[in-house]
């Protein structure tokens, strides 16, 4: 069985959605659907790894400023598509410590901010457009893997993975487990980064509040995704109606998607 975590040395949170089982007993094909963090810092060896899969579509869910500041290094086998979920990064994955320090003076602000982000991802026009176009690209790609990513590979990417896995018929429990896997595979990087931040800042209660808020911004909580799911269910009844009525995917397109990515 292939490894779920891809062999990428100069990037974070590069994972395969292959191997997950659907409610009807089918399985997602390996090396066809890849959820990742930023491609901006990839080494040439990393690009070779992705090209050998081969990755044939690179779907960038980041905002305009993020793309300008840190453009993707695109595998030579892949076409690049920019599908911004937000006009600007609302997840804080690309903001500086100084910027976030101004916003994060109260305990719990990081957690509350992420709940708002997930609520907006379920409702705003730019997210609707990006996720619908993502499905169009998945339907159009008949050969090779589609890679989709944001900056940290956890929020916009996590929401996209939730919608894709739901469309393929993967049970909710499995989807939540995949979503939370981010915390495990990025733990060393995240905690090392927070430890360095604590070392560089004065030892005050305000610093600890900032660190805790940054941890909530840099992690995922089941409650974040559940917030988006709650908004979806309140407005559309369930995720399947969200896919068909809000994102306007036809039953035929959902069947095509499952035929393409399941075995």
C-alpha positions as CSV (number, residue, x, y, z in Angstrom):
1,X,0.0,0.0,0.0
2,X,1.4,3.5,-0.9
3,X,2.3,5.9,1.9
4,X,-0.4,8.5,2.7
5,X,2.3,11.1,3.5
6,X,4.2,11.9,0.3
7,X,8.0,11.9,0.3
8,X,8.4,15.7,0.1
9,X,11.4,17.3,1.9
10,X,10.9,21.0,1.4
11,X,7.1,21.3,2.0
12,X,4.6,20.5,4.7
13,X,1.4,18.5,4.9
14,X,1.6,16.7,1.5
15,X,-0.9,13.8,1.7
16,X,-2.7,11.4,-0.5
17,X,-6.5,10.8,-0.2
18,X,-6.1,7.3,-1.7
19,X,-7.2,4.2,0.1
20,X,-10.2,5.7,1.9
21,X,-13.3,3.5,1.7
22,X,-16.7,4.8,0.7
23,X,-20.0,3.8,2.4
24,X,-20.8,1.5,-0.5
25,X,-17.5,-0.4,-0.2
26,X,-15.5,1.2,-3.0
27,X,-12.0,2.7,-2.4
28,X,-10.4,6.0,-3.6
29,X,-7.6,5.3,-6.0
30,X,-4.1,6.1,-4.8
31,X,-2.0,8.9,-6.3
32,X,-5.0,10.6,-7.9
33,X,-6.1,13.2,-5.3
34,X,-3.4,15.0,-3.3
35,X,-4.0,17.6,-0.6
36,X,-1.0,19.7,0.3
37,X,0.5,22.8,1.7
38,X,2.3,25.4,-0.3
39,X,4.5,24.5,-3.3
40,X,6.5,27.7,-3.1
41,X,9.5,26.2,-1.3
42,X,9.8,22.8,-3.1
43,X,13.2,21.6,-4.0
44,X,14.0,20.2,-7.5
45,X,13.9,16.7,-6.0
46,X,10.4,17.4,-4.7
47,X,9.3,18.6,-8.1
48,X,10.7,15.4,-9.6
49,X,8.8,13.3,-7.0
50,X,5.5,15.0,-8.0
51,X,6.2,14.8,-11.7
52,X,6.9,11.0,-11.4
53,X,3.4,10.4,-9.9
54,X,2.5,12.3,-12.3
55,X,0.7,15.4,-11.0
56,X,-1.1,16.8,-14.0
57,X,-3.1,19.6,-12.3
58,X,-1.9,22.0,-9.6
59,X,-5.0,23.8,-8.0
60,X,-3.9,26.8,-6.0
61,X,-6.7,27.9,-3.5
62,X,-4.7,30.9,-2.1
63,X,-5.5,34.6,-2.4
64,X,-3.9,36.9,-4.9
65,X,-1.4,38.4,-2.5
66,X,-0.2,35.0,-1.3
67,X,0.4,33.9,-4.9
68,X,2.3,37.1,-5.7
69,X,4.5,36.8,-2.6
70,X,5.2,33.0,-2.9
71,X,4.4,31.7,-6.3
72,X,4.1,27.9,-6.8
73,X,6.9,25.8,-8.1
74,X,4.9,23.8,-10.5
75,X,5.9,20.3,-11.6
76,X,6.7,20.2,-15.2
77,X,4.0,17.6,-15.8
78,X,1.2,19.9,-14.4
79,X,-1.0,22.7,-15.6
80,X,-1.5,25.4,-13.0
81,X,-5.0,26.7,-12.0
82,X,-5.5,29.6,-9.6
83,X,-8.9,29.2,-7.8
84,X,-8.9,31.6,-4.8
85,X,-11.3,30.7,-2.0
86,X,-10.9,34.1,-0.5
87,X,-9.9,37.4,-2.2
88,X,-7.4,37.8,0.6
89,X,-6.0,35.2,3.0
90,X,-8.5,35.0,6.0
91,X,-6.9,32.0,7.6
92,X,-3.8,33.9,8.8
93,X,-1.5,31.3,7.4
94,X,0.5,33.9,5.5
95,X,0.4,36.9,8.0
96,X,3.3,38.0,10.1
97,X,3.7,37.6,13.8
98,X,3.4,41.4,14.2
99,X,0.1,41.6,12.3
100,X,-1.5,38.8,14.2
101,X,-0.2,40.1,17.6
102,X,-2.4,43.1,17.1
103,X,-5.5,40.9,16.6
104,X,-4.8,38.3,19.2
105,X,-4.7,40.0,22.6
106,X,-7.6,38.1,24.1
107,X,-7.6,34.4,25.0
108,X,-9.6,32.4,22.5
109,X,-9.5,34.9,19.6
110,X,-7.6,32.5,17.4
111,X,-10.2,29.7,17.9
112,X,-13.1,32.1,17.4
113,X,-11.5,33.6,14.3
114,X,-11.2,30.1,12.7
115,X,-14.8,29.4,13.4
116,X,-15.7,32.5,11.4
117,X,-13.4,31.5,8.6
118,X,-15.1,28.1,8.2
119,X,-18.5,29.6,8.3
120,X,-17.6,32.0,5.5
121,X,-16.0,29.2,3.5
122,X,-19.4,27.6,3.4
123,X,-21.2,30.7,2.2
124,X,-19.2,33.4,0.4
125,X,-19.3,33.7,-3.4
126,X,-15.6,33.4,-4.0
127,X,-15.5,30.1,-2.1
128,X,-18.5,28.8,-4.0
129,X,-16.8,29.7,-7.3
130,X,-13.5,28.1,-6.3
131,X,-15.0,24.9,-5.1
132,X,-17.2,24.5,-8.1
133,X,-14.3,25.1,-10.4
134,X,-12.3,22.6,-8.5
135,X,-14.9,20.0,-9.2
136,X,-14.9,21.0,-12.8
137,X,-11.1,20.4,-12.9
138,X,-11.5,17.0,-11.2
139,X,-14.0,16.0,-13.8
140,X,-11.8,17.2,-16.7
141,X,-8.6,15.5,-15.5
142,X,-8.7,11.9,-16.9
143,X,-5.0,11.2,-16.5
144,X,-2.7,11.7,-13.6
145,X,-3.2,13.3,-10.2
146,X,-4.8,16.5,-9.2
147,X,-3.0,18.3,-6.4
148,X,-4.9,21.0,-4.5
149,X,-3.4,23.3,-1.9
150,X,-3.4,26.6,0.1
151,X,-0.6,27.9,2.3
152,X,-0.6,25.5,5.2
153,X,-2.7,22.8,3.6
154,X,-5.2,22.7,6.4
155,X,-8.2,25.1,6.1
156,X,-9.1,26.0,2.5
157,X,-7.5,22.6,1.5
158,X,-9.3,20.9,4.4
159,X,-12.7,22.3,3.3
160,X,-12.0,21.3,-0.3
161,X,-11.0,17.7,0.9
162,X,-14.2,17.6,2.9
163,X,-16.3,18.4,-0.1
164,X,-14.5,16.0,-2.4
165,X,-14.6,13.1,0.0
166,X,-18.3,13.8,0.7
167,X,-19.0,13.8,-3.0
168,X,-17.2,10.4,-3.4
169,X,-19.3,8.9,-0.6
170,X,-16.7,8.6,2.2
171,X,-18.2,8.4,5.7
172,X,-18.1,11.5,7.8
173,X,-16.0,9.9,10.6
174,X,-13.3,9.1,8.0
175,X,-13.4,12.6,6.7
176,X,-12.9,14.1,10.1
177,X,-10.0,11.7,10.8
178,X,-8.3,12.8,7.6
179,X,-9.0,16.5,8.5
180,X,-7.4,16.0,11.9
181,X,-4.4,14.2,10.5
182,X,-2.9,17.7,9.8
183,X,-2.2,18.1,13.5
184,X,-0.2,14.9,13.6
185,X,1.9,15.4,10.4
186,X,2.7,19.0,11.2
187,X,3.2,18.7,14.9
188,X,7.0,19.0,15.0
189,X,7.1,21.9,12.6
190,X,4.3,23.7,14.4
191,X,5.5,23.2,18.0
192,X,9.1,24.1,17.0
193,X,7.8,27.3,15.4
194,X,5.8,28.2,18.5
195,X,8.7,27.4,20.8
196,X,11.0,29.7,18.8
197,X,8.3,32.4,19.0
198,X,8.1,32.0,22.8
199,X,11.9,32.2,23.0
200,X,12.0,35.5,21.1
201,X,9.1,37.2,22.9
202,X,9.1,38.6,26.5
203,X,7.8,36.1,29.1
204,X,4.4,37.8,29.9
205,X,0.8,36.7,30.1
206,X,0.1,38.5,26.9
207,X,2.8,36.4,25.2
208,X,1.2,33.2,26.3
209,X,-2.2,34.4,25.1
210,X,-0.6,35.1,21.7
211,X,1.1,31.7,21.6
212,X,-2.2,29.9,22.4
213,X,-4.0,31.9,19.7
214,X,-1.3,31.2,17.2
215,X,-1.5,27.5,18.1
216,X,-5.3,27.6,17.3
217,X,-4.6,29.3,14.0
218,X,-1.9,26.8,13.1
219,X,-3.8,23.7,14.1
220,X,-7.2,22.2,13.1
221,X,-10.0,21.4,15.5
222,X,-12.9,19.2,14.7
223,X,-15.1,22.1,15.7
224,X,-13.8,24.2,12.8
225,X,-15.0,21.8,10.2
226,X,-18.2,21.1,12.2
227,X,-18.9,24.8,12.1
228,X,-18.9,24.7,8.3
229,X,-21.0,21.5,8.3
230,X,-23.5,23.1,10.6
231,X,-23.9,26.1,8.3
232,X,-24.3,23.7,5.3
233,X,-26.9,21.6,7.1
234,X,-28.9,24.6,8.4
235,X,-29.2,26.0,4.9
236,X,-29.3,23.0,2.7
237,X,-30.3,20.0,4.9
238,X,-27.2,18.0,4.2
239,X,-23.9,18.0,2.3
240,X,-25.3,16.2,-0.7
241,X,-27.9,18.9,-1.2
242,X,-25.2,21.5,-0.8
243,X,-23.2,19.8,-3.6
244,X,-26.2,19.6,-5.9
245,X,-28.2,22.7,-5.1
246,X,-25.5,25.2,-4.0
247,X,-22.5,24.0,-6.0
248,X,-24.8,22.8,-8.8
249,X,-23.2,19.5,-9.4
250,X,-25.6,17.2,-11.3
251,X,-26.2,13.6,-10.4
252,X,-24.5,12.6,-13.6
253,X,-21.4,14.6,-12.7
254,X,-21.3,13.0,-9.2
255,X,-21.5,9.6,-10.9
256,X,-18.7,10.6,-13.3
257,X,-16.6,11.8,-10.3
258,X,-17.0,8.4,-8.5
259,X,-16.3,6.4,-11.7
260,X,-13.1,8.4,-12.2
261,X,-11.7,8.3,-8.7
262,X,-13.0,5.2,-7.1
263,X,-12.3,1.5,-7.7
